């Protein structure tokens, strides 16, 4: 075998090995590209990790912005549950109401209807109470402390009803700060009672929209059997 022939054979072996190395590198690149992976030395910014709402906001200072009113705890929605927020609630000026129960209930309704402040929204607070809801006096024959709403309570969204019940039940003027809230609609339907329980606060969307029927207490004359079922 001549020296030239040996050189050619050696060149052929090394060429084959080089070709196999190139093919292996191409195959590796194809696998990486198929998996959506790109080799890079530049760090990739995927954004901040998801954050949870804090449901925490400082209490409103008394006399803030010159507001004259009374202190109350409004039940707002945060993290799919009710969370109390301390506020200074202004007394309504457009309505002349002699009944203090109705006056306080109207002020609380108007406060619940307002959109939360920017600070409260940043903390995750919202409200589901619809605008235009008003409070009215009890009808003859209603139990003491009844608040008549401009809409039937059972027609309100469950979350809004839960906010109303828990906010009004914490008011000494409306329910002595502990008892159930007695609400009625604009018609002559009998009023019903709702309680603010731990279940209502933790799952306001599942509050029973139809409260417990409340009958007026018998009058001293014994004529307590009124009409109406």
TARASUL-V579435 format. One line per field, one symbol per residue. burial: I if it has 16 or more other C-alpha atoms within 10 Angstrom, else O. Layout:
BEGIN
burial=???
END
This chain:
BEGIN
burial=OOOOOOOOOOOOOOOOOOOOOOOOOOOOOOOOOOOOOOOOOOOOOOOOOOOOOOIIOOOOOOOOOOOOOOOIIIIIIIOIIIIIIOIIIIIIOOOOOOOOIIIIIIIIIIIIIOOIOOOIIOIIIIIIIOOOOIIIIIIOOIIOIIIIIOIIIIOIIIIIIIIIIIIIIIIOIIIOOOIIIIIIIIOOOIIIIIIIOOOIIIIIIOIOIOIOOOIOOOOOOOOOOOOOO
END
